[in-house]
Amino acid sequence: MSWFNARRRRPVAGYAALLLGLVVVGLVYGAFTRPGGTAQASSPAPSQSDINTGKDLFDATCSSCHGLDAQGTTQAPSLVGAGAAAVDFQMSTGRMPAKEVGAQEDQKPVTFSAQQIYEIADYVASLGGGPAIPDAQQVSTAGANTALGEELFSANCAQCHGFAGAGGALTYGKFAPPLTGATPTQVYEAMLTGPEAMPVFSDGAVSPSAKRDIIAYIEDTKVEPNPGGFSLGRTGPVTEGLVIFLGGMGFLVIIALWITAKRRDPRPTGTE
Amino acid sequence: MSDMDETEGSEGPVAPRRVIGTPPPTPRLLGSTAVAEGGDGGEVSDETSRGEHIGDETTVYTVPEQRAKRVEKIIAGCFTFAFIAGCGFIAAYVGLEVGPNRLGRGDSAVDAALRSNLALGLSLAITLLALGLGALLWVRYLMPDVEVVEERHELRSEPKDRQAFEEYFKEGASNSQFVKRPLVRRTLMLGTLPLLAAPVLLLRDLGPLPGTSLRHTVWSPGRRLLVDGTNQPLTPADFSVPGTQIAIVPEGYEDDADALTKAAVTLIKFRPGELDVPTTMNGSTLVGTMNWTVDNIVAYSRICTHVGCPVGLYEQTTHHLLCPCHQSTFDAAHGANVIFGPAARALPQLPLTTDAQGYLVAKSDFTQPVGPSFWERG
C-alpha cells in the first residue's frame, strides 16, 4: 500500500487511472453485448392441421401488413410463392413480425416457438411454390469443401458481409448483418430466398453442395482464433491500422515524453 | 523568474505542478527523495538554480551511489532478459516449422505460420524492448546529467575571409582559362548532354507500353460465362430466379488473374419489366444495349470505372450496384449508370447470347474499355 501511496500523486498516475477505467468499461461492455445463441431448428413436418393453425397465427400476427390472404398490401409484399424458407428465415431471426417500417428490419428476440414458425411457414408454403426449409442433411457441413466455400464467399458474399462475416453498411440505412450469430439453416435460407436487399443465390447458380461449402467456410471463421487475441470487429485492416496508429503512436509518445522528461530527483553533487 | 523561484524555495517544499514531459523551470530539489536523502538539499537548490549558471558554469547531477547500485542491477537484468529472449528468437526460428512438407500429418500450415509468427515477433520484440529499456535506464540514472551551455555564433563569415575566398576563386577560374576559351567550355557542355538525356530513354524502357491492351478483354464471341469458384457454365434456366446475382469468369481464364482484372463480370437476373433496356444513346454514358440481354439476364463489368475496385455489392430491392472502395453506386436496372459517387462512367455491359447447347455466352467483347479512365481513352 505504501508503494501505491508513494506513487498515486505522480503525474503518470492520472494516465494510468484513465487507461484502467477505459479497459474496465470496455471489458464490461463486451461482456454484456455478447450475441446470444439462436435455437437450432428441427425438421418440419407439414400437415393439414399445421396449415390451419398456421393460418390462424398468420391472421393474428401477419395479416395486418401482408393482407388476410397474404396477397400483400401497400405496406408489405405478397407472400404467395415466398416459400417456407423465407418465413422461417424472417421469423427465426426475429426480423418478422416487424416492429416498424424502416430502412431494414433488424433482428429482435424471437417471440414465436419453432413449432409456431413452422406452422406459419407451412401455411405460406401451401399458398403456392417457393423454396422449402432445408433439412439437417442439406445444411450439414460434414465433408464440405471449405476452400471452395471460401472462394465462393470471397467472390459473392464478402463484399457486403466482410471476409470474416462481420457485416457491413449498404445504402440509405440498409446494412448487411453479421453472420456470426446465424445458424447454418438461416444462412442456407438467406441464400435461397434473398431476404431484403440481399440477392438470391438460387440452386441453379450456386448448387446445394456449393451452399454447404459456403456454410462450412462461415462456420470455420466463427471458430478461427484472432491473431493477437483481439478481433477488433474483424472488419479488416482499417480498424487494425487505426488501433496500431492510435495505440502504438500514443505509447511511443508517452515513452518519448518519459525519455526527455527531466529527472525528478537530480542531486547536484557539485559544479565544474 | 528567479525572484519567484527564490520565494518558493524559501517557503519550503511545494507540490510539483509539472505536466508530464515539460521540464521544470528550475532544477529545484523539492521531491521527497531528495529531501530525505540529502540534508542540505534545500540550500543546494537555491545555489544552483538555472538562472544563475547559464553562460558561465556547467552543472553536473549524479544519482546517489546507493540508488545507482540498485539501478545497475535493474539494467543488468534487462540485458540478461534481452539475451534470453534473443536466444528464444533463434530457438523459435529453428524449432517451429512452417514449410508444408516439414509439417507433421494433420498439422495446418496456417496454424503453423501463426504459431511461428507469434513466437518470432514476441521474442524479437521483447529482446529489442529490453535492450532499449536497459539503455534508457543507463542514460537516465547512471550517466551523469551534464547541463552544457553552447554559445551560438553568427553564421556569416568575416568580411576578410569572404574577400579572400572571392579572390582565390577568381584566380582559379582565370588559371583554368574556362572563361577565356569558349570552344572548350561549350564542347564540354555538349559532351555531357547525352548523359543528361539518357534517363528519359531509360524510363521509357522500364516496361512494355500498354498498346491497345486497355481497350479489350479476353471475352470473345461464343466464350461461355462460368460461375467464379465452381467454374460451372449457366443456362438461362439455371439462372431463372429473379434477384439472383453471381460473380462470373470467362471460360479458359478461370484462374488467370491478369485476364480477370479486366474480364470479371457480374451477372444479374431481373423480373420481367424491371430491366430498362436503353435503345438510344444517353449523352456519352450509354450506348444502345437492345439485344445484349438474354431473358432479363444482364452482365456488367465487375471493374469499377473509378479506380478499378471490384463492384460487388448488389441490392436486389433497389438494383443498386455498389463499389466498396469509394461508394460509387450504379443503377443496374438502367444500364449501370452512375447515380452516386466518384465514378464518371457507367459500368460497361457485356453483350450476351446463348450457344448451341443453350449455355450463356458472350456475343462479343465489351464494346468500350472497362475499368478506370485513361488519358487516351477518348
Interface residues (C-beta under 8 A of the other chain):
Chain A: A6 R9 P11 V12 Y15 L148 E151 L152 A155 N156 A158 Q159 C160 G168 L170 T171 Y172 K174 A176 G194 E196 A197 M198 P199 V200 F201 S202 G204 A205 V206 S207 A210 P225 P227 L257 W258 I259 T260 A261 K262 R263 R264 D265 P266 R267 P268 T269 G270 T271 E272
Chain B: A15 P16 R18 V19 I20 G21 P23 P24 P27 L29 G31 S32 T33 A34 E37 G38 G41 V44 T48 H53 E57 T58 T59 V60 Y61 T62 V63 P64 L114 N117 L118 L136 R140 Y141 D145 V227 D228 G229 T230 Q232 L234 T235 A237 D238 F239 S240 V241 P242 G243 T244 Q245 I246 A247 I268 P310 G312 L313 Y314 E315 Q316 T317 T318 H320 L322 P324 T329 F340
